[in-house]
Amino acid sequence: MHLLDLLSPARVKANVTTSGKKRLLEQLAALLADGADGESERGIYDGLCGRERLGSTGLGHGVAIPHGRSARLASATGTFLRLAEPVDFNAPDGQPVDLVFALVVPEHFATQHLMLLANLAEMFGDGDFRQRLRQAPDSAALYALLSEWQAAHPAAA
């Protein structure tokens, strides 16, 4: 499964404003629910919060990968946000987060879930790539950068 299979251009957004981590998780759940009923959105939010209670999904270098599982989903879904102002995410390096890739997978996606997280960690481990994401002028440019990264790293798919 490719990382881009999880995204649509509508779920890649630049310069998103949020008031903090809790509000960000709410925004992510709404995007990941993609218009589904409120119960699905609430389940996704609860899953993201439950995972955060186990430990921050902040990787460091201003990146977080909130993720969770949902019994109500048939396929994995992702969203990518670049925040207008960084928020505290309790990352191990103490840096606030401005690049966020959220992921929700069906309950039975154990192996795929781990592979997707490894791919995301590889992607965001590239300092040059993070910088290009931060400099992208808009949402379309962010989506293009994510597409280019995927094309250049087929083994990570």
Secondary structure by P-SEA (a helix, b strand, c coil): ccccccccccccccccccccaaaaaaaaaaaaaccccaaaaaaaaaaaaaaaaaccccccccbbbbcccccccccccbbbbbccccccccccccccccbbbbbbbcccaaaaaaaaaaaaaaaaccaaaaaaaaacccaaaaaaaaaaaaaaccccc
